Amino acid sequence: MIQLIVGNKGKGKTKHLLDKVNTEIKDVEGNVVYLDKSRKHMFELNNKIRLIDVPDYLVSNSDEFIGFICGIISQDHDLQYMYLDSFLQIACLKEDEIEATIGKLETISAKFHVDFVLSISVDESALPENMKSKVIISL
């Protein structure tokens, strides 16, 4: 399952994402990973959540990002949720690549039973129609 938190830059998507992950960690049976562009939010996350600072791993395009995601999943068979903050930046995406990359994440989600929650700095009206049903928060 893919869920999206969308809105223009500076609208508060990260706060909603942090609130969601910290609330849901109480009911999760598996492991949770939070991918971000820095360690800035380390102390705002519950200590059961693994924070990964993606730029540390030299990801430079969307294909490398998908490989990075698969690597994380392959090393943790108990992984249940992945929260991706600043999705466009950490995945090295341009707006015209969002749909294809999310399509790959949907395939990965279905195959490995990992749910993804993404924050994307895009207005909901700019999303393709087939992605609007995945939006859980629009700011």
N, C-alpha and C positions, 0 to 999 in steps of 0.2 A: 504494500500500500504506500502510496505517495501522498503526502499532505503538503500544502503550500501556504506560507505566510507571505503575503505580497504587499507592496507599497513603495512609494518613492523613497529615496535615500533620506535618512533622518526622521522617519515617521514613527520609530519605536518598535520595529520588528524584532530586534534582538531581545528586548525586554519581554515581549510575548513568548519568544522561543525559550528563553531562560525560565520563565514562569511555568511553561508547559512541561519542560523536561524535569524540573525540580518537583512538580506536582505528580507527574506520572511515575517517577522513580519509585514511589511508595508501593505501587501495584505491579511493578514489572518483575517477572520471574527470571528473565535472562539478563544479559549485560546490555549496557547503554554506552554509546560513544557519541561525543560532541565534537564535530570538526569546525575549526574556526581559523581565521586569518592571523590570529595572535593568541597569546596567553592572557590577554587582558581580563577575561571573565573567569579566570581560574577559581577565584575565591567566591564567586557567585554561584558556582555549581556544587551540588551535593557531592560528597566525597566518594560516592558509589559510581559516579559518572566519569568515564575516561575522557579527558580532553586531549585532542590531537591538534597541534599547531601545524597545519598543512604546508605553509611555506618552508618549514624546516626540511621537507622531503623533496624539494626541487621539482614539484609538479609544474609543467609549463604548457600543457594543452589538455583538451577534454579527453582525449584517448588515454593519456597518462593518468588523468584523474580517475577514470573508470577502472583502470588497472590498479590504482592505489586503493580504491574502494573494495575491489575484489580481493586484494591482498589482506586487507583488514578482516574481511569476512572469512577468508580461508584460515586465518589464525585463531578465530574465536567461534567455535561451533555453538556457543550459547548466546551469541549476539542476537538481540531482539529489536533494538531501535538504533537508528543513526540520525542524529540531529545535525544539520548542515547550516551553519550561519554564514552569511555573506556568500551565498552559493555561486553567484556569477564570478566573484573574485577567486575563491578557492578552487573552482573547477576551470578557471581560465577561459570563460565563455564570453562570446558576443551574444547579443540578443537573438540573432538568427540561429544560434546553435542550441538554444534552451530546449526546444521541443525534442530534438533528436537525443540529447543527453538524458533528459527525463525519461524518454522511451527506454533507453538502456537501463536506467535505474529501476524502471517498472519490471523489466525482465529479470533483473538481479533480485529484486524484492520477491517476485513470485517463485523463483527457483530456490532461493536460500531462506525464505521466510523471515526476511528482515524488513521492518517498516522504516520509511524515510520521512523526515519532516524537514522541509527546506525553507529558509528565508531568502526571498528574491527581491532585489531592488528594482522592481518593475511594477507599474500601475496595472491593476487587474484588467483594465480595458485594453491594454496592449498585448495580453496573452492570447494565444490561439484558442478558439472555442472549445476544443477538446480538453484543454487544461483547466478551464474555469471551474469545472466540477470538483477539482482537487483542492481548491482554495478553501481554507478553514478560517483565515483571518485576512481581511483586506483593509489596509490603512490608507 
